[in-house]
């Protein structure tokens, strides 16, 4: 990665850690004494998911989904494709979807509608980031780490064309990288 690819650091590594701990505290209170199925939406949420589950003091099970709506673009295609579905039956279970960012809202709304049909006991969303200025549908997460402005961000699992996921901070990507 070239340093000129990054316009600025939006959220520092230390702030990320504080955000994750705060979210875990809220989730621990809500699900105290209950089992929780925590679903990671791959690939973007994998780092947030890993940090979050280590802060949960609950009886948890893990599962994973791969869904796609962006490809190699900065804009959603409005088509949500399930590439890898859950292995776990969620009927009657508490389910927490862990997502990296809620942007247009189309992906998470489609996913919630799909999973609601499977009759979970509860279905909530934890997202590291929320970008409400880009919202195209009426959807909100129950556990939001930080509301951010309408900037294209990378790092901490978030990518552009499969790059920058390994940055320890959440950074604003320079427009010169994707506006060619």
N, C-alpha and C positions, 0 to 999 in steps of 0.2 A: 504494500500500500504506500502510496505517495502522500506525504503530509499535506500537499496542496489540495488533495481530494477533500479534506475536511475544512469546512468553513469555520466551525466553532464547536466547542464542547457545550452541550445543552444540559446534561446531567452527569455529575462527577461520579466516580466509582464509590466514594464514601456516601454520597446522597442516595445512590441506588441501594446500598446496603440498608440505610435507614428506612427507605420506602418499603423494601421487602419485609423487614422486621415489623413495621407498622401494619402492613396488610396481613401478615401471619397472625398477629395479635388479634385482629378483628375476626379472622376466619376461625381461630382457635375458640373464641368465645361463642360464636354462632353454632359450631358443630361439637362443642364439648360433650363427651359421653356418647357420641354417635360415630358410626363409620362413614368415611368419605371416600368416594372414588374421584381421584384427581386426574383430569384428562389434559395431557399436553398436546397443543396444536403445533405440530412440527412443520417447519424447522425453526421458525422464528422465535417461538416461546421456550425453546429447550434450555437456555441458560437461566432465564427468569424462573422457569418451572423447577429446575434443579436447586436453585437457591431458596425458593419458596418452600418446597417440601421439607427441606432440612430445618426450617423454622417452625414447622407444624408439629404440635404436641398432641396428635390425634391418631386414631386407628385409621390408617389410610391404605388404599389400594391405588395402583397406578395403571393408566392405560394411555394410549397414544392414537392420534389421528393425523393424517396428512391430508390437507385440503389445499386447493390452489385457486387463486383468483387474480394473481398479478403476473405470473410468468417473469419475464425480464424487463418489465415496465415499471414506471412510477405511478401508474394509474390502474385501478382495478378493471378487469375485463367484464365485470358484472356477471360472470359465469363462475359459480362455485362448484368445483369438482372434488368429489371425495376420492382420493387416491388410495388411502388406507383407512379402513373403518375400525371401530372399536372391536376388541376381542371379548370384552366383558358385556354381559347383559345388564342393562341399567334399570330395568323395571323395579320400582320400589326402593331405589337407592338414592342417596344424596350424591349429586354429581356437581363437581366444580370444574368448569372449563377454564384452562389457563391459556391466555392468548398474549401475544406481545403487544399489539396495538389495536385499538378500535379506531378506524379511520372513516370510511364511507358508511360503515355499519352493515353493509350488505352481507359480507361473509359471516359475521357472527350471528346476524338475524337468521340467515338461512340455516346455519348450523343449529341454532337453538330450536327452530321450528322442526327440523329433522329429529332432534333428540327428544323433544317434548312428546312426539308421537310414540316413543318407546316407553312412556309412562314412568319417568323417574319420580321418586318421592320429592326431591327438590332439584332444581337446575339453576345454577348461578354462574356468573362469569367474573374471573379475576383477570384484569389486564394491567400490564405494567404502564402502558401509556394510553391516553385518550386524546383524540384530535377532533373535538366536536365541531370545529369550523368546517370540516370536510363531510359532516354527516349528511347522508342522502336518505336515510330511513330512520324511523323512530326506534332507537334501541340504545340502551345504556348498560354498562356493566355494574355489578353490585360492589365490586372491590376494584377501585382504580388507584394505581400508584401515583400518577401525575398527569394532569391535563397540560397539553403542550400546544404551542401555536402551529399554524399550518406551514410546517417546514418538512422537508424530506429528511428523515433521520435514519442513521445506521449505528451499528454497534450493539453490544449486549444481546446478540442474537438477531438483530434486525439487519437486513442486507439490501444491497442493490446489485442485481445480477449475480447473486451468490457470493458477493464479496463483503468485507467489513464486519462480518458477524462476530469476529474474535476481539473487537475493540472492547476495552474494559469500561469505557464511558459510552454514553449515548450522545452522538454527535450529529450536527447538521452537515449534510453532504453538500459540497460545493456544486452549484448549478452547472458549472462547466463540465462536470463529470457526466451528467445525464441529459443535458440540453445540447446535443450535437446534431 
